[in-house]
Amino acid sequence: MKLSGVLSLLSDVYEGHALTITGPEALTFGEIAERLGKAIGKNLAYEELSDVEAGRRFRATGASEAETDAHVTLWRAIREGCLGAVTQTVERELGRPPIGLDRWLRENAAAFQ
């Protein structure tokens, strides 16, 4: 069943299901920073943090130890490429390809100015 994005969220058709959704390409944090910088006309670079430093900074926001550990684990998995698979879920379920980061940045660059 193909539903629009809004109808997908309002329908119970996916209740109890987990859908892995992605954009059309897997990107590193560095690639994202570079593209964002280009979109807003600034020189940005991704600076990798150790897990300890990332945890310290996240914990400083008031996050619990469990939430901090979960975020650090997720960031590590992304950094190591463990979550770099691209799925066809958006196209299969919505009948259209997902938008890419470059398009999203063009449409939303003003929010980063």
C-alpha positions as MATLAB code, in Angstrom:
seq = 'MKLSGVLSLLSDVYEGHALTITGPEALTFGEIAERLGKAIGKNLAYEELSDVEAGRRFRATGASEAETDAHVTLWRAIREGCLGAVTQTVERELGRPPIGLDRWLRENAAAFQ';
ca = [
       0.000    0.000    0.000;
       1.499    3.344   -1.027;
       0.630    6.251    1.247;
       1.767    9.843    1.206;
       4.202   10.833    3.945;
       1.509   12.522    6.031;
      -0.984    9.699    5.588;
       1.715    7.225    6.594;
       2.113    9.057    9.880;
      -1.635    9.344   10.496;
      -2.505    5.769    9.548;
      -2.177    2.693   11.738;
      -0.949    0.633    8.758;
       2.600    0.583   10.178;
       1.623    0.072   13.806;
       3.880   -2.544   15.341;
       6.355   -2.342   12.434;
       9.801   -0.814   12.342;
      10.822    0.765    9.038;
      14.447    1.606    8.392;
      14.409    4.798    6.369;
      17.387    6.567    4.867;
      18.241    9.153    2.303;
      19.623    8.097   -1.070;
      23.271    7.954    0.036;
      25.386    7.115    3.080;
      27.449   10.068    4.247;
      30.121   10.576    6.879;
      29.928   13.370    9.425;
      32.786   15.065    7.555;
      30.926   14.934    4.236;
      27.827   16.393    5.854;
      29.808   19.241    7.442;
      31.489   20.001    4.108;
      28.184   20.088    2.229;
      26.497   22.183    4.896;
      29.375   24.659    4.784;
      29.133   24.897    1.021;
      25.359   25.439    1.203;
      25.684   28.324    3.667;
      28.882   29.782    2.245;
      31.072   29.009    5.260;
      34.138   26.871    5.724;
      33.011   24.103    8.083;
      34.918   21.025    9.114;
      33.940   18.034   11.203;
      36.109   17.599   14.277;
      35.997   14.086   15.657;
      35.636   13.779   19.427;
      36.696   10.843   21.533;
      33.873    8.836   23.058;
      34.901   10.183   26.472;
      34.711   13.818   25.321;
      31.448   13.281   23.440;
      29.972   11.681   26.546;
      31.196   14.528   28.758;
      29.634   17.142   26.494;
      26.339   15.270   26.138;
      26.129   14.597   29.881;
      26.598   18.353   30.463;
      23.215   18.940   28.783;
      21.563   17.164   31.720;
      21.205   13.811   30.023;
      21.126   10.693   32.164;
      24.010    8.235   32.168;
      21.922    5.702   30.203;
      20.937    8.288   27.591;
      24.535    9.478   27.306;
      25.799    5.920   26.844;
      23.156    5.261   24.185;
      24.086    8.392   22.236;
      27.818    7.705   22.428;
      27.218    4.142   21.216;
      25.102    5.434   18.320;
      27.672    8.075   17.339;
      30.430    5.447   17.429;
      28.412    3.109   15.208;
      27.801    5.922   12.711;
      31.451    7.021   12.798;
      32.631    3.435   12.198;
      30.253    2.990    9.256;
      28.108    0.345   10.958;
      24.924    2.225   10.085;
      25.909    3.213    6.557;
      23.443    1.031    4.678;
      21.084    2.796    2.295;
      17.568    1.367    2.156;
      14.855    1.520   -0.479;
      12.099    1.922    2.137;
      11.096    5.494    1.257;
      10.708    4.708   -2.433;
       8.967    1.398   -1.778;
       6.487    2.838    0.725;
       5.905    6.299   -0.726;
       6.407    5.563   -4.413;
       9.077    8.245   -4.774;
      12.787    8.405   -4.060;
      13.968   10.072   -0.859;
      15.377   13.556   -1.176;
      19.125   13.885   -0.876;
      21.081   16.024    1.524;
      22.033   18.562   -1.149;
      18.389   19.256   -1.981;
      17.463   19.401    1.691;
      20.294   21.868    2.311;
      19.199   24.093   -0.597;
      15.673   24.176    0.829;
      16.784   24.760    4.437;
      20.109   26.636    4.255;
      18.569   29.823    5.638;
      17.943   28.071    8.958;
      21.722   27.755    9.391;
      22.594   31.402    8.668;
];
